[in-house]
């Protein structure tokens, strides 16, 4: 490799490294724990395993959804955008009793493909919780 090629490669690497550095979050990163968010905000109604049998479920006017069957109820596909919208409070079925969690789950924004091939900004904690629910599918 010639001297000019090495210089061009060095310049390209410097540009690349500066772009990567520009994408890093400013300030300390907040750890995301979807399991803790689920335990704190969801398990009371939906149960620790997500089957809709939490300790508060008996006192509700409507039985909480079995979160382990979301994909099964949707032809085997996990509807990421709808799940995130339901948790956030944007989309709610008629006569639902689930509270809105949008304010609780506010965090740094990340890009997520919810299944339409388009990277959409969403709160990191909301995305993590939806991914946690995807992992609960039976």
N, C-alpha and C positions, 0 to 999 in steps of 0.2 A: 504494500500500500504506500502510495507516494505521500510526500509531505502535505500537498494540497488536499488530498483525500482525508488525511488524518485531521487537518484543520477544519474541514467541512464537517466531519463526523463529530469533532469536539464541539463545534458551534451548535450542531443539531442536538447533541446531548444536553448542552447548557440550556437551550430553549425548552427541551422536554422536561428537564428537572425543574425549571422555573414554573412551567405550567402545572406540574404535579404539586409543587409547593403552594401555588395559588389556590388549589382546590381543597387544601386541608382546612378543617374547621378552625375558627379562631377561638382561643380559650380552651379550657379543659373539656374533654369529651365526657358526656354524661352516660354512664353505663345503662344499657337497656336490658331489663329483665322482664320478658313477657310472662314468664311463669309467676313472678311476683305481682305483676299487674293483673293477671288472671285471678290469682288468689285473693287479691285485695278488692277487685271490682266485679268479678263475675261468679266466683265459686259460691257465694252466699245463696244465689238463686239457682245457678246451673250445676252446682256440685263440683267437688274437687276434680272429678274425671270428666265433667262436661255433659253428663247424661240428663241434666235437668232436675236433679234430685237434691239440691242444696237445702240447708236447714230453713231458709226463708220460703222455699217453694210452696209449702203447705198453706201458707197464709196469703198467697197471691190469688187474685181473681182469675188468673189464667196461668196454666202450667208453663214454666220456662221451657224453651226449646232444648231438645237433645242436640248439643253442639257437635256430637261425634257423628251425626248423620247428615250434616249439611251437604256434602258431596253426593251422598246416596239420593237425597231428595232432589238433586239437580242433575240427574242422569250421569252420575259419576264424576262430574266436573265441580271443582271447588270455585264458587263465584267470588273471587277475591274482591272485586270492586263493590259488590253488593254487601259482602260481609263488613268491609271497612266502612261503608256508608251507614250500615245499621249500627255498628259500634259507635261511630262518630255522632250519630243522631240525625244525619242528613236524610236517610231513608228509613222509614218505620212502617211496618204493616199497620193497617187500621186497628184500632182498639188495643194496641200494644201496651204493655206495662213496663217495658225496659227503659231505664233512664238514659239520658244522653251522657256520653263520656268524652265528647270532643274537647272540652276544656281540661279535663283531667289528663288526657293523653297528649297534650301539647308538648312538642319537643322539636329538636332540630329536624329540618326537612330533608328527606332523602328521595331519590327517584325510584319509582316502582312501576313495573309493567303489570297491570292488573288483568292481563289476558288479551288486551287489544293491540299489543305490539307497540304501544306508545308509552314512553317513560313519563310518568306523572309525579309531580312533587306531592309528598304526603308526610305527615309527622312520623318520625322514626318509631316511636312507641306504638302508634296505631298499626303500622306495617308489621312490626314484630309480634303484636298480639294476634293479628290476622294470620300470620305464619304459624304461630303457636296453635291456633284453632285448626289450621290445615293439617298439622301434625297429629291432632287428636282424631282425625277421621278414621272410621272403622270400615 
